[in-house]
Amino acid sequence: MKLHITFELNKELDKEMALAFLDNEAGGVDFSQGVTAPHPEIKNIKEKTEQERKEIISGYFDRYYKEHEKELLDRVEYFHKDWEPVESKFIEQINKIFKNPETPEGKYVGYLSIINCNPRFLDSKTFQIFYKHRAGSNYVTSHEVLHFFFYDYADRNHSDIFAELKPNDGIYWELAELFNDVILDLPEFVAIHNQTETKSYPAHEKHQAFMKKLWKDKSDIDNWIVEAYNYLNSN
């Protein structure tokens, strides 16, 4: 399996996501806080009209990217250097979990972001990372790329369950996030991202014990997908 992650800036995507997440909540998280908390200068933006929001975001992001250009470019380089030594270890673990998969087609680019929302884009296999993320770039990269492989595997091997479900909301989204919580907490993945304490979505915490025990009992992705889906469907 071939896999190589690169990191870049993408200011226009950042503007687009900032606007989108101003009115987004999921799993008990208000994502608008990820836009405004790092930037108190725009803390009142939700009170503005849609057109005013666009103008504020565009102007503010243009200024911020210009004033912090060196810092942002330095972080791009740092993310590269941080991920490069662990990429082969990540591939090794992905092969074990997903039974030697083919790499889903896509770009595999992490775009640095000045907002703390960190979305992933399944179609292009790209994602955003808040450039000051507390968990570190390797954790976010592991989290988002794991999503790409999980959704691809589930679609290919369990279409009877997922063919009619939307990946970005509802039970399919919950399942993918809970899978990441389980897998990224395993010692072999902690050795990659170096985070021993990570936060899950508040609404998912009640499912953690069951999901982790389910993996510990058999450590088989096919069994976990079916049993975890059935559990969520009845709880």
Buried (B, 14 or more C-beta within 10 A) or exposed (E): EEBEBBBBBBBEBBBEBBBEBBEBEBBEBEBBBBBBEBBEEBEEBEEBEEEEBBEBBBEBBEEBBEEBEEEBEEBBEBBBEBBEEBBEEBBEBBBEBBEEBEBBEBBBBBBBBBBBBBBBBBEEBBBBBBBEBEBBBBBBBBBBBBBBBBBBBBBEBBEEBBEEBEBEEEBBBBBBBBBBBBBBBBEEBBEBBEBEEBEBBEEBEEBBEBBBEBBEEEEBBEEBBBBBBEBBEEE
